Amino acid sequence: MDEKPKKPVRRLRKKFKVDTAMASRLKISRLERENAELREQLSGGWISPTKEFCDTKYAARMINKREQTLRNLRSTGNGPKSFNKSGSVYYLVSDLRAFIVEGKTDWRTDDS
C-alpha cells in the first residue's frame, strides 16, 4: 500500500505585528472622528465671523431642535427672537442662549 506523502503544513506568518495593527486601528479611528467633525462643520449652518449672528440651521443645532421645529416656534411666536434680512432669517446667539437658559427648549403642555 502506497501512501501518498502528506503535504507539509504551511505556517503563515503574521503579515503585521500586533503593535502595528493596533496603531493602524487607532489611526483609523482618529481619522474617522476627524472626518465626522468636518462633516458636521460643513453641514452646520452659518455663523458670523464675530459669532454674534447665525442662521436657522446653526440655531437649530444650538438649541438641539430640528430646523422645522424652530420655524414652527418662530411662526407661533414661541421661539427665540429672530430677524429677516434679504429674505433670510437670522438669530442673535445671545438670544439663543437666553432661550436655552429660560428652559424653553423642552416641550411643555398648556396644563403645566
PDB file as gemmi writes it, atoms N, CA and C in Angstrom:
CRYST1    1.000    1.000    1.000  90.00  90.00  90.00 P 1                      
ATOM      1  N   MET A   1       0.815  -1.157   0.000  1.00  0.00           N  
ATOM      2  CA  MET A   1       0.000   0.000   0.000  1.00  0.00           C  
ATOM      3  C   MET A   1       0.867   1.231   0.000  1.00  0.00           C  
ATOM      4  N   ASP A   2       0.701   1.898  -1.092  1.00  0.00           N  
ATOM      5  CA  ASP A   2       1.466   3.138  -1.215  1.00  0.00           C  
ATOM      6  C   ASP A   2       0.683   4.280  -0.599  1.00  0.00           C  
ATOM      7  N   GLU A   3       1.273   4.857   0.373  1.00  0.00           N  
ATOM      8  CA  GLU A   3       0.644   6.042   0.960  1.00  0.00           C  
ATOM      9  C   GLU A   3       1.253   7.267   0.336  1.00  0.00           C  
ATOM     10  N   LYS A   4       0.374   8.194   0.000  1.00  0.00           N  
ATOM     11  CA  LYS A   4       0.875   9.442  -0.567  1.00  0.00           C  
ATOM     12  C   LYS A   4       1.518  10.246   0.545  1.00  0.00           C  
ATOM     13  N   PRO A   5       2.618  10.851   0.220  1.00  0.00           N  
ATOM     14  CA  PRO A   5       3.247  11.676   1.258  1.00  0.00           C  
ATOM     15  C   PRO A   5       2.371  12.896   1.550  1.00  0.00           C  
ATOM     16  N   LYS A   6       2.280  13.205   2.794  1.00  0.00           N  
ATOM     17  CA  LYS A   6       1.471  14.356   3.186  1.00  0.00           C  
ATOM     18  C   LYS A   6       2.199  15.635   2.824  1.00  0.00           C  
ATOM     19  N   LYS A   7       1.398  16.586   2.402  1.00  0.00           N  
ATOM     20  CA  LYS A   7       1.986  17.886   2.091  1.00  0.00           C  
ATOM     21  C   LYS A   7       2.359  18.566   3.401  1.00  0.00           C  
ATOM     22  N   PRO A   8       3.446  19.283   3.384  1.00  0.00           N  
ATOM     23  CA  PRO A   8       3.824  19.975   4.620  1.00  0.00           C  
ATOM     24  C   PRO A   8       2.806  21.073   4.948  1.00  0.00           C  
ATOM     25  N   VAL A   9       2.529  21.220   6.202  1.00  0.00           N  
ATOM     26  CA  VAL A   9       1.583  22.233   6.653  1.00  0.00           C  
ATOM     27  C   VAL A   9       2.297  23.574   6.635  1.00  0.00           C  
ATOM     28  N   ARG A  10       1.686  24.511   5.962  1.00  0.00           N  
ATOM     29  CA  ARG A  10       2.296  25.846   5.896  1.00  0.00           C  
ATOM     30  C   ARG A  10       1.922  26.634   7.132  1.00  0.00           C  
ATOM     31  N   ARG A  11       2.858  27.226   7.682  1.00  0.00           N  
ATOM     32  CA  ARG A  11       2.628  28.128   8.792  1.00  0.00           C  
ATOM     33  C   ARG A  11       2.709  29.541   8.234  1.00  0.00           C  
ATOM     34  N   LEU A  12       1.567  30.177   8.190  1.00  0.00           N  
ATOM     35  CA  LEU A  12       1.543  31.540   7.662  1.00  0.00           C  
ATOM     36  C   LEU A  12       2.062  32.496   8.711  1.00  0.00           C  
ATOM     37  N   ARG A  13       2.949  33.326   8.272  1.00  0.00           N  
ATOM     38  CA  ARG A  13       3.457  34.341   9.188  1.00  0.00           C  
ATOM     39  C   ARG A  13       2.427  35.448   9.283  1.00  0.00           C  
ATOM     40  N   LYS A  14       2.415  36.056  10.405  1.00  0.00           N  
ATOM     41  CA  LYS A  14       1.531  37.206  10.543  1.00  0.00           C  
ATOM     42  C   LYS A  14       2.082  38.309   9.663  1.00  0.00           C  
ATOM     43  N   LYS A  15       1.185  38.894   8.912  1.00  0.00           N  
ATOM     44  CA  LYS A  15       1.625  39.936   7.998  1.00  0.00           C  
ATOM     45  C   LYS A  15       2.053  41.183   8.762  1.00  0.00           C  
ATOM     46  N   PHE A  16       1.330  41.489   9.817  1.00  0.00           N  
ATOM     47  CA  PHE A  16       1.658  42.655  10.625  1.00  0.00           C  
ATOM     48  C   PHE A  16       1.858  42.211  12.056  1.00  0.00           C  
ATOM     49  N   LYS A  17       2.697  42.909  12.713  1.00  0.00           N  
ATOM     50  CA  LYS A  17       2.841  42.658  14.141  1.00  0.00           C  
ATOM     51  C   LYS A  17       1.612  43.216  14.848  1.00  0.00           C  
ATOM     52  N   VAL A  18       1.362  42.752  16.026  1.00  0.00           N  
ATOM     53  CA  VAL A  18       0.197  43.194  16.785  1.00  0.00           C  
ATOM     54  C   VAL A  18       0.273  44.691  17.045  1.00  0.00           C  
ATOM     55  N   ASP A  19       1.443  45.196  17.378  1.00  0.00           N  
ATOM     56  CA  ASP A  19       1.599  46.622  17.654  1.00  0.00           C  
ATOM     57  C   ASP A  19       1.260  47.467  16.429  1.00  0.00           C  
ATOM     58  N   THR A  20       1.688  47.023  15.265  1.00  0.00           N  
ATOM     59  CA  THR A  20       1.414  47.761  14.035  1.00  0.00           C  
ATOM     60  C   THR A  20      -0.082  47.763  13.738  1.00  0.00           C  
ATOM     61  N   ALA A  21      -0.733  46.635  13.944  1.00  0.00           N  
ATOM     62  CA  ALA A  21      -2.173  46.553  13.692  1.00  0.00           C  
ATOM     63  C   ALA A  21      -2.937  47.463  14.649  1.00  0.00           C  
ATOM     64  N   MET A  22      -2.545  47.481  15.904  1.00  0.00           N  
ATOM     65  CA  MET A  22      -3.208  48.332  16.893  1.00  0.00           C  
ATOM     66  C   MET A  22      -3.004  49.803  16.546  1.00  0.00           C  
ATOM     67  N   ALA A  23      -1.797  50.159  16.148  1.00  0.00           N  
ATOM     68  CA  ALA A  23      -1.517  51.544  15.767  1.00  0.00           C  
ATOM     69  C   ALA A  23      -2.354  51.940  14.557  1.00  0.00           C  
ATOM     70  N   SER A  24      -2.506  51.017  13.623  1.00  0.00           N  
ATOM     71  CA  SER A  24      -3.317  51.300  12.436  1.00  0.00           C  
ATOM     72  C   SER A  24      -4.777  51.508  12.816  1.00  0.00           C  
ATOM     73  N   ARG A  25      -5.297  50.666  13.722  1.00  0.00           N  
ATOM     74  CA  ARG A  25      -6.682  50.820  14.168  1.00  0.00           C  
ATOM     75  C   ARG A  25      -6.895  52.156  14.862  1.00  0.00           C  
ATOM     76  N   LEU A  26      -5.941  52.543  15.698  1.00  0.00           N  
ATOM     77  CA  LEU A  26      -6.048  53.830  16.386  1.00  0.00           C  
ATOM     78  C   LEU A  26      -6.027  54.989  15.397  1.00  0.00           C  
ATOM     79  N   LYS A  27      -5.164  54.879  14.405  1.00  0.00           N  
ATOM     80  CA  LYS A  27      -5.073  55.936  13.389  1.00  0.00           C  
ATOM     81  C   LYS A  27      -6.379  56.024  12.595  1.00  0.00           C  
ATOM     82  N   ILE A  28      -6.939  54.879  12.247  1.00  0.00           N  
ATOM     83  CA  ILE A  28      -8.203  54.860  11.504  1.00  0.00           C  
ATOM     84  C   ILE A  28      -9.319  55.474  12.332  1.00  0.00           C  
ATOM     85  N   SER A  29      -9.403  55.127  13.611  1.00  0.00           N  
ATOM     86  CA  SER A  29     -10.475  55.690  14.444  1.00  0.00           C  
ATOM     87  C   SER A  29     -10.297  57.194  14.621  1.00  0.00           C  
ATOM     88  N   ARG A  30      -9.049  57.665  14.727  1.00  0.00           N  
ATOM     89  CA  ARG A  30      -8.800  59.104  14.832  1.00  0.00           C  
ATOM     90  C   ARG A  30      -9.233  59.807  13.552  1.00  0.00           C  
ATOM     91  N   LEU A  31      -8.894  59.227  12.401  1.00  0.00           N  
ATOM     92  CA  LEU A  31      -9.287  59.822  11.122  1.00  0.00           C  
ATOM     93  C   LEU A  31     -10.807  59.819  10.948  1.00  0.00           C  
ATOM     94  N   GLU A  32     -11.468  58.770  11.416  1.00  0.00           N  
ATOM     95  CA  GLU A  32     -12.934  58.730  11.338  1.00  0.00           C  
ATOM     96  C   GLU A  32     -13.559  59.815  12.197  1.00  0.00           C  
ATOM     97  N   ARG A  33     -12.995  60.058  13.385  1.00  0.00           N  
ATOM     98  CA  ARG A  33     -13.502  61.137  14.242  1.00  0.00           C  
ATOM     99  C   ARG A  33     -13.301  62.493  13.578  1.00  0.00           C  
ATOM    100  N   GLU A  34     -12.114  62.715  13.005  1.00  0.00           N  
ATOM    101  CA  GLU A  34     -11.855  63.986  12.324  1.00  0.00           C  
ATOM    102  C   GLU A  34     -12.802  64.164  11.148  1.00  0.00           C  
ATOM    103  N   ASN A  35     -13.050  63.086  10.410  1.00  0.00           N  
ATOM    104  CA  ASN A  35     -13.961  63.131   9.271  1.00  0.00           C  
ATOM    105  C   ASN A  35     -15.370  63.495   9.733  1.00  0.00           C  
ATOM    106  N   ALA A  36     -15.815  62.899  10.834  1.00  0.00           N  
ATOM    107  CA  ALA A  36     -17.148  63.207  11.366  1.00  0.00           C  
ATOM    108  C   ALA A  36     -17.236  64.670  11.792  1.00  0.00           C  
ATOM    109  N   GLU A  37     -16.173  65.188  12.416  1.00  0.00           N  
ATOM    110  CA  GLU A  37     -16.165  66.600  12.820  1.00  0.00           C  
ATOM    111  C   GLU A  37     -16.253  67.515  11.609  1.00  0.00           C  
ATOM    112  N   LEU A  38     -15.491  67.199  10.561  1.00  0.00           N  
ATOM    113  CA  LEU A  38     -15.511  68.026   9.355  1.00  0.00           C  
ATOM    114  C   LEU A  38     -16.880  67.979   8.677  1.00  0.00           C  
ATOM    115  N   ARG A  39     -17.493  66.800   8.628  1.00  0.00           N  
ATOM    116  CA  ARG A  39     -18.836  66.700   8.041  1.00  0.00           C  
ATOM    117  C   ARG A  39     -19.833  67.536   8.831  1.00  0.00           C  
ATOM    118  N   GLU A  40     -19.710  67.504  10.143  1.00  0.00           N  
ATOM    119  CA  GLU A  40     -20.609  68.285  10.993  1.00  0.00           C  
ATOM    120  C   GLU A  40     -20.408  69.776  10.758  1.00  0.00           C  
ATOM    121  N   GLN A  41     -19.151  70.189  10.610  1.00  0.00           N  
ATOM    122  CA  GLN A  41     -18.880  71.603  10.365  1.00  0.00           C  
ATOM    123  C   GLN A  41     -19.429  72.033   9.014  1.00  0.00           C  
ATOM    124  N   LEU A  42     -19.315  71.167   8.008  1.00  0.00           N  
ATOM    125  CA  LEU A  42     -19.810  71.517   6.680  1.00  0.00           C  
ATOM    126  C   LEU A  42     -21.328  71.628   6.652  1.00  0.00           C  
ATOM    127  N   SER A  43     -22.000  70.793   7.419  1.00  0.00           N  
ATOM    128  CA  SER A  43     -23.461  70.817   7.404  1.00  0.00           C  
ATOM    129  C   SER A  43     -24.034  71.667   8.526  1.00  0.00           C  
ATOM    130  N   GLY A  44     -23.187  72.392   9.223  1.00  0.00           N  
ATOM    131  CA  GLY A  44     -23.601  73.052  10.443  1.00  0.00           C  
ATOM    132  C   GLY A  44     -24.243  74.402  10.308  1.00  0.00           C  
ATOM    133  N   GLY A  45     -24.487  74.911   9.136  1.00  0.00           N  
ATOM    134  CA  GLY A  45     -25.100  76.221   9.024  1.00  0.00           C  
ATOM    135  C   GLY A  45     -24.071  77.340   9.019  1.00  0.00           C  
ATOM    136  N   TRP A  46     -24.556  78.555   9.182  1.00  0.00           N  
ATOM    137  CA  TRP A  46     -23.700  79.734   9.091  1.00  0.00           C  
ATOM    138  C   TRP A  46     -23.703  80.488  10.405  1.00  0.00           C  
ATOM    139  N   ILE A  47     -22.534  80.958  10.792  1.00  0.00           N  
ATOM    140  CA  ILE A  47     -22.413  81.847  11.942  1.00  0.00           C  
ATOM    141  C   ILE A  47     -21.467  82.958  11.530  1.00  0.00           C  
ATOM    142  N   SER A  48     -21.766  84.179  11.955  1.00  0.00           N  
ATOM    143  CA  SER A  48     -20.961  85.331  11.553  1.00  0.00           C  
ATOM    144  C   SER A  48     -19.546  85.214  12.115  1.00  0.00           C  
ATOM    145  N   PRO A  49     -18.582  85.887  11.478  1.00  0.00           N  
ATOM    146  CA  PRO A  49     -17.201  85.840  11.975  1.00  0.00           C  
ATOM    147  C   PRO A  49     -17.074  86.332  13.415  1.00  0.00           C  
ATOM    148  N   THR A  50     -17.946  87.246  13.820  1.00  0.00           N  
ATOM    149  CA  THR A  50     -17.898  87.744  15.199  1.00  0.00           C  
ATOM    150  C   THR A  50     -18.658  86.831  16.158  1.00  0.00           C  
ATOM    151  N   LYS A  51     -19.269  85.769  15.608  1.00  0.00           N  
ATOM    152  CA  LYS A  51     -20.077  84.810  16.380  1.00  0.00           C  
ATOM    153  C   LYS A  51     -21.244  85.485  17.096  1.00  0.00           C  
ATOM    154  N   GLU A  52     -21.779  86.522  16.455  1.00  0.00           N  
ATOM    155  CA  GLU A  52     -22.895  87.261  17.032  1.00  0.00           C  
ATOM    156  C   GLU A  52     -24.227  86.840  16.411  1.00  0.00           C  
ATOM    157  N   PHE A  53     -24.229  86.518  15.110  1.00  0.00           N  
ATOM    158  CA  PHE A  53     -25.441  86.149  14.381  1.00  0.00           C  
ATOM    159  C   PHE A  53     -25.283  84.748  13.800  1.00  0.00           C  
ATOM    160  N   CYS A  54     -26.425  84.062  13.601  1.00  0.00           N  
ATOM    161  CA  CYS A  54     -26.379  82.748  12.957  1.00  0.00           C  
ATOM    162  C   CYS A  54     -27.671  82.524  12.174  1.00  0.00           C  
ATOM    163  N   ASP A  55     -27.640  81.514  11.306  1.00  0.00           N  
ATOM    164  CA  ASP A  55     -28.828  81.197  10.520  1.00  0.00           C  
ATOM    165  C   ASP A  55     -29.672  80.133  11.230  1.00  0.00           C  
ATOM    166  N   THR A  56     -30.769  79.748  10.596  1.00  0.00           N  
ATOM    167  CA  THR A  56     -31.711  78.808  11.209  1.00  0.00           C  
ATOM    168  C   THR A  56     -31.075  77.449  11.463  1.00  0.00           C  
ATOM    169  N   LYS A  57     -30.265  76.980  10.528  1.00  0.00           N  
ATOM    170  CA  LYS A  57     -29.651  75.662  10.667  1.00  0.00           C  
ATOM    171  C   LYS A  57     -28.737  75.612  11.892  1.00  0.00           C  
ATOM    172  N   TYR A  58     -27.898  76.623  12.036  1.00  0.00           N  
ATOM    173  CA  TYR A  58     -26.986  76.681  13.179  1.00  0.00           C  
ATOM    174  C   TYR A  58     -27.774  76.847  14.478  1.00  0.00           C  
ATOM    175  N   ALA A  59     -28.802  77.695  14.436  1.00  0.00           N  
ATOM    176  CA  ALA A  59     -29.621  77.931  15.633  1.00  0.00           C  
ATOM    177  C   ALA A  59     -30.317  76.645  16.077  1.00  0.00           C  
ATOM    178  N   ALA A  60     -30.823  75.878  15.122  1.00  0.00           N  
ATOM    179  CA  ALA A  60     -31.497  74.623  15.456  1.00  0.00           C  
ATOM    180  C   ALA A  60     -30.529  73.654  16.125  1.00  0.00           C  
ATOM    181  N   ARG A  61     -29.317  73.579  15.617  1.00  0.00           N  
ATOM    182  CA  ARG A  61     -28.319  72.706  16.243  1.00  0.00           C  
ATOM    183  C   ARG A  61     -27.966  73.201  17.636  1.00  0.00           C  
ATOM    184  N   MET A  62     -27.914  74.516  17.797  1.00  0.00           N  
ATOM    185  CA  MET A  62     -27.520  75.084  19.087  1.00  0.00           C  
ATOM    186  C   MET A  62     -28.546  74.780  20.176  1.00  0.00           C  
ATOM    187  N   ILE A  63     -29.838  74.856  19.840  1.00  0.00           N  
ATOM    188  CA  ILE A  63     -30.864  74.598  20.859  1.00  0.00           C  
ATOM    189  C   ILE A  63     -31.355  73.151  20.825  1.00  0.00           C  
ATOM    190  N   ASN A  64     -30.695  72.335  20.010  1.00  0.00           N  
ATOM    191  CA  ASN A  64     -30.976  70.900  19.953  1.00  0.00           C  
ATOM    192  C   ASN A  64     -32.403  70.601  19.494  1.00  0.00           C  
ATOM    193  N   LYS A  65     -32.829  71.301  18.454  1.00  0.00           N  
ATOM    194  CA  LYS A  65     -34.138  71.068  17.832  1.00  0.00           C  
ATOM    195  C   LYS A  65     -33.945  70.953  16.329  1.00  0.00           C  
ATOM    196  N   ARG A  66     -34.941  70.409  15.645  1.00  0.00           N  
ATOM    197  CA  ARG A  66     -34.896  70.360  14.189  1.00  0.00           C  
ATOM    198  C   ARG A  66     -35.188  71.741  13.625  1.00  0.00           C  
ATOM    199  N   GLU A  67     -34.743  71.975  12.396  1.00  0.00           N  
ATOM    200  CA  GLU A  67     -34.980  73.272  11.743  1.00  0.00           C  
ATOM    201  C   GLU A  67     -36.472  73.563  11.624  1.00  0.00           C  
ATOM    202  N   GLN A  68     -37.245  72.558  11.242  1.00  0.00           N  
ATOM    203  CA  GLN A  68     -38.682  72.766  11.069  1.00  0.00           C  
ATOM    204  C   GLN A  68     -39.340  73.120  12.394  1.00  0.00           C  
ATOM    205  N   THR A  69     -38.886  72.514  13.478  1.00  0.00           N  
ATOM    206  CA  THR A  69     -39.424  72.840  14.803  1.00  0.00           C  
ATOM    207  C   THR A  69     -39.143  74.296  15.125  1.00  0.00           C  
ATOM    208  N   LEU A  70     -37.941  74.742  14.822  1.00  0.00           N  
ATOM    209  CA  LEU A  70     -37.576  76.137  15.074  1.00  0.00           C  
ATOM    210  C   LEU A  70     -38.427  77.081  14.225  1.00  0.00           C  
ATOM    211  N   ARG A  71     -38.697  76.704  12.976  1.00  0.00           N  
ATOM    212  CA  ARG A  71     -39.566  77.523  12.117  1.00  0.00           C  
ATOM    213  C   ARG A  71     -40.978  77.599  12.696  1.00  0.00           C  
ATOM    214  N   ASN A  72     -41.476  76.456  13.169  1.00  0.00           N  
ATOM    215  CA  ASN A  72     -42.819  76.437  13.766  1.00  0.00           C  
ATOM    216  C   ASN A  72     -42.874  77.308  15.014  1.00  0.00           C  
ATOM    217  N   LEU A  73     -41.863  77.211  15.862  1.00  0.00           N  
ATOM    218  CA  LEU A  73     -41.817  78.047  17.067  1.00  0.00           C  
ATOM    219  C   LEU A  73     -41.788  79.528  16.694  1.00  0.00           C  
ATOM    220  N   ARG A  74     -41.038  79.856  15.644  1.00  0.00           N  
ATOM    221  CA  ARG A  74     -40.948  81.250  15.200  1.00  0.00           C  
ATOM    222  C   ARG A  74     -42.298  81.739  14.686  1.00  0.00           C  
ATOM    223  N   SER A  75     -43.003  80.891  13.940  1.00  0.00           N  
ATOM    224  CA  SER A  75     -44.284  81.323  13.364  1.00  0.00           C  
ATOM    225  C   SER A  75     -45.363  81.497  14.428  1.00  0.00           C  
ATOM    226  N   THR A  76     -45.277  80.739  15.512  1.00  0.00           N  
ATOM    227  CA  THR A  76     -46.262  80.873  16.587  1.00  0.00           C  
ATOM    228  C   THR A  76     -45.851  81.916  17.620  1.00  0.00           C  
ATOM    229  N   GLY A  77     -44.654  82.436  17.505  1.00  0.00           N  
ATOM    230  CA  GLY A  77     -44.178  83.450  18.448  1.00  0.00           C  
ATOM    231  C   GLY A  77     -43.610  82.878  19.733  1.00  0.00           C  
ATOM    232  N   ASN A  78     -43.403  81.570  19.780  1.00  0.00           N  
ATOM    233  CA  ASN A  78     -42.874  80.931  20.983  1.00  0.00           C  
ATOM    234  C   ASN A  78     -41.372  80.692  20.933  1.00  0.00           C  
ATOM    235  N   GLY A  79     -40.770  80.956  19.804  1.00  0.00           N  
ATOM    236  CA  GLY A  79     -39.348  80.680  19.645  1.00  0.00           C  
ATOM    237  C   GLY A  79     -38.470  81.843  20.053  1.00  0.00           C  
ATOM    238  N   PRO A  80     -37.165  81.690  19.871  1.00  0.00           N  
ATOM    239  CA  PRO A  80     -36.252  82.789  20.178  1.00  0.00           C  
ATOM    240  C   PRO A  80     -36.453  83.942  19.195  1.00  0.00           C  
ATOM    241  N   LYS A  81     -36.042  85.135  19.598  1.00  0.00           N  
ATOM    242  CA  LYS A  81     -36.194  86.307  18.734  1.00  0.00           C  
ATOM    243  C   LYS A  81     -35.389  86.097  17.455  1.00  0.00           C  
ATOM    244  N   SER A  82     -35.970  86.526  16.343  1.00  0.00           N  
ATOM    245  CA  SER A  82     -35.299  86.399  15.052  1.00  0.00           C  
ATOM    246  C   SER A  82     -35.546  87.660  14.240  1.00  0.00           C  
ATOM    247  N   PHE A  83     -34.769  87.808  13.174  1.00  0.00           N  
ATOM    248  CA  PHE A  83     -34.987  88.935  12.270  1.00  0.00           C  
ATOM    249  C   PHE A  83     -34.665  88.501  10.853  1.00  0.00           C  
ATOM    250  N   ASN A  84     -35.264  89.199   9.893  1.00  0.00           N  
ATOM    251  CA  ASN A  84     -35.077  88.892   8.479  1.00  0.00           C  
ATOM    252  C   ASN A  84     -34.185  89.941   7.838  1.00  0.00           C  
ATOM    253  N   LYS A  85     -33.321  89.468   6.952  1.00  0.00           N  
ATOM    254  CA  LYS A  85     -32.508  90.380   6.157  1.00  0.00           C  
ATOM    255  C   LYS A  85     -32.298  89.722   4.804  1.00  0.00           C  
ATOM    256  N   SER A  86     -32.686  90.411   3.764  1.00  0.00           N  
ATOM    257  CA  SER A  86     -32.555  89.923   2.390  1.00  0.00           C  
ATOM    258  C   SER A  86     -33.220  88.564   2.196  1.00  0.00           C  
ATOM    259  N   GLY A  87     -34.358  88.361   2.824  1.00  0.00           N  
ATOM    260  CA  GLY A  87     -35.095  87.121   2.647  1.00  0.00           C  
ATOM    261  C   GLY A  87     -34.596  85.953   3.482  1.00  0.00           C  
ATOM    262  N   SER A  88     -33.579  86.173   4.295  1.00  0.00           N  
ATOM    263  CA  SER A  88     -33.058  85.109   5.157  1.00  0.00           C  
ATOM    264  C   SER A  88     -33.367  85.419   6.615  1.00  0.00           C  
ATOM    265  N   VAL A  89     -33.501  84.379   7.408  1.00  0.00           N  
ATOM    266  CA  VAL A  89     -33.802  84.536   8.830  1.00  0.00           C  
ATOM    267  C   VAL A  89     -32.513  84.356   9.617  1.00  0.00           C  
ATOM    268  N   TYR A  90     -32.275  85.267  10.554  1.00  0.00           N  
ATOM    269  CA  TYR A  90     -31.083  85.207  11.396  1.00  0.00           C  
ATOM    270  C   TYR A  90     -31.477  85.332  12.857  1.00  0.00           C  
ATOM    271  N   TYR A  91     -30.613  84.826  13.710  1.00  0.00           N  
ATOM    272  CA  TYR A  91     -30.816  84.886  15.153  1.00  0.00           C  
ATOM    273  C   TYR A  91     -29.576  85.473  15.797  1.00  0.00           C  
ATOM    274  N   LEU A  92     -29.776  86.179  16.899  1.00  0.00           N  
ATOM    275  CA  LEU A  92     -28.653  86.600  17.726  1.00  0.00           C  
ATOM    276  C   LEU A  92     -28.278  85.413  18.611  1.00  0.00           C  
ATOM    277  N   VAL A  93     -27.001  85.110  18.678  1.00  0.00           N  
ATOM    278  CA  VAL A  93     -26.550  83.991  19.502  1.00  0.00           C  
ATOM    279  C   VAL A  93     -26.895  84.246  20.969  1.00  0.00           C  
ATOM    280  N   SER A  94     -26.827  85.501  21.390  1.00  0.00           N  
ATOM    281  CA  SER A  94     -27.181  85.826  22.779  1.00  0.00           C  
ATOM    282  C   SER A  94     -28.658  85.528  23.059  1.00  0.00           C  
ATOM    283  N   ASP A  95     -29.539  85.766  22.065  1.00  0.00           N  
ATOM    284  CA  ASP A  95     -30.958  85.437  22.233  1.00  0.00           C  
ATOM    285  C   ASP A  95     -31.173  83.925  22.329  1.00  0.00           C  
ATOM    286  N   LEU A  96     -30.386  83.162  21.567  1.00  0.00           N  
ATOM    287  CA  LEU A  96     -30.493  81.704  21.636  1.00  0.00           C  
ATOM    288  C   LEU A  96     -30.048  81.198  23.007  1.00  0.00           C  
ATOM    289  N   ARG A  97     -28.973  81.783  23.524  1.00  0.00           N  
ATOM    290  CA  ARG A  97     -28.503  81.388  24.859  1.00  0.00           C  
ATOM    291  C   ARG A  97     -29.561  81.711  25.915  1.00  0.00           C  
ATOM    292  N   ALA A  98     -30.189  82.882  25.788  1.00  0.00           N  
ATOM    293  CA  ALA A  98     -31.247  83.257  26.732  1.00  0.00           C  
ATOM    294  C   ALA A  98     -32.428  82.292  26.618  1.00  0.00           C  
ATOM    295  N   PHE A  99     -32.758  81.885  25.403  1.00  0.00           N  
ATOM    296  CA  PHE A  99     -33.842  80.934  25.166  1.00  0.00           C  
ATOM    297  C   PHE A  99     -33.541  79.606  25.861  1.00  0.00           C  
ATOM    298  N   ILE A 100     -32.282  79.179  25.807  1.00  0.00           N  
ATOM    299  CA  ILE A 100     -31.876  77.933  26.465  1.00  0.00           C  
ATOM    300  C   ILE A 100     -31.935  78.086  27.980  1.00  0.00           C  
ATOM    301  N   VAL A 101     -31.424  79.203  28.486  1.00  0.00           N  
ATOM    302  CA  VAL A 101     -31.395  79.434  29.936  1.00  0.00           C  
ATOM    303  C   VAL A 101     -32.808  79.505  30.512  1.00  0.00           C  
ATOM    304  N   GLU A 102     -33.726  80.100  29.763  1.00  0.00           N  
ATOM    305  CA  GLU A 102     -35.115  80.200  30.224  1.00  0.00           C  
ATOM    306  C   GLU A 102     -35.804  78.840  30.258  1.00  0.00           C  
ATOM    307  N   GLY A 103     -35.163  77.834  29.696  1.00  0.00           N  
ATOM    308  CA  GLY A 103     -35.727  76.486  29.732  1.00  0.00           C  
ATOM    309  C   GLY A 103     -36.831  76.262  28.735  1.00  0.00           C  
ATOM    310  N   LYS A 104     -36.860  77.033  27.669  1.00  0.00           N  
ATOM    311  CA  LYS A 104     -37.936  76.895  26.687  1.00  0.00           C  
ATOM    312  C   LYS A 104     -37.610  75.866  25.612  1.00  0.00           C  
ATOM    313  N   THR A 105     -36.553  75.114  25.799  1.00  0.00           N  
ATOM    314  CA  THR A 105     -36.207  74.117  24.791  1.00  0.00           C  
ATOM    315  C   THR A 105     -36.890  72.786  25.030  1.00  0.00           C  
ATOM    316  N   ASP A 106     -37.613  72.628  26.150  1.00  0.00           N  
ATOM    317  CA  ASP A 106     -38.357  71.400  26.431  1.00  0.00           C  
ATOM    318  C   ASP A 106     -39.809  71.590  26.029  1.00  0.00           C  
ATOM    319  N   TRP A 107     -40.440  70.502  25.574  1.00  0.00           N  
ATOM    320  CA  TRP A 107     -41.858  70.562  25.242  1.00  0.00           C  
ATOM    321  C   TRP A 107     -42.658  70.545  26.526  1.00  0.00           C  
ATOM    322  N   ARG A 108     -43.595  71.449  26.626  1.00  0.00           N  
ATOM    323  CA  ARG A 108     -44.454  71.501  27.807  1.00  0.00           C  
ATOM    324  C   ARG A 108     -45.900  71.595  27.348  1.00  0.00           C  
ATOM    325  N   THR A 109     -46.792  70.990  28.111  1.00  0.00           N  
ATOM    326  CA  THR A 109     -48.218  71.084  27.781  1.00  0.00           C  
ATOM    327  C   THR A 109     -48.775  72.377  28.352  1.00  0.00           C  
ATOM    328  N   ASP A 110     -49.940  72.772  27.885  1.00  0.00           N  
ATOM    329  CA  ASP A 110     -50.568  74.005  28.371  1.00  0.00           C  
ATOM    330  C   ASP A 110     -51.040  73.867  29.809  1.00  0.00           C  
ATOM    331  N   ASP A 111     -51.239  72.623  30.278  1.00  0.00           N  
ATOM    332  CA  ASP A 111     -51.728  72.387  31.635  1.00  0.00           C  
ATOM    333  C   ASP A 111     -50.665  72.652  32.691  1.00  0.00           C  
ATOM    334  N   SER A 112     -49.386  72.530  32.319  1.00  0.00           N  
ATOM    335  CA  SER A 112     -48.331  72.660  33.327  1.00  0.00           C  
ATOM    336  C   SER A 112     -47.865  74.065  33.535  1.00  0.00           C  
TER     337      SER A 112                                                      
END                                                                             
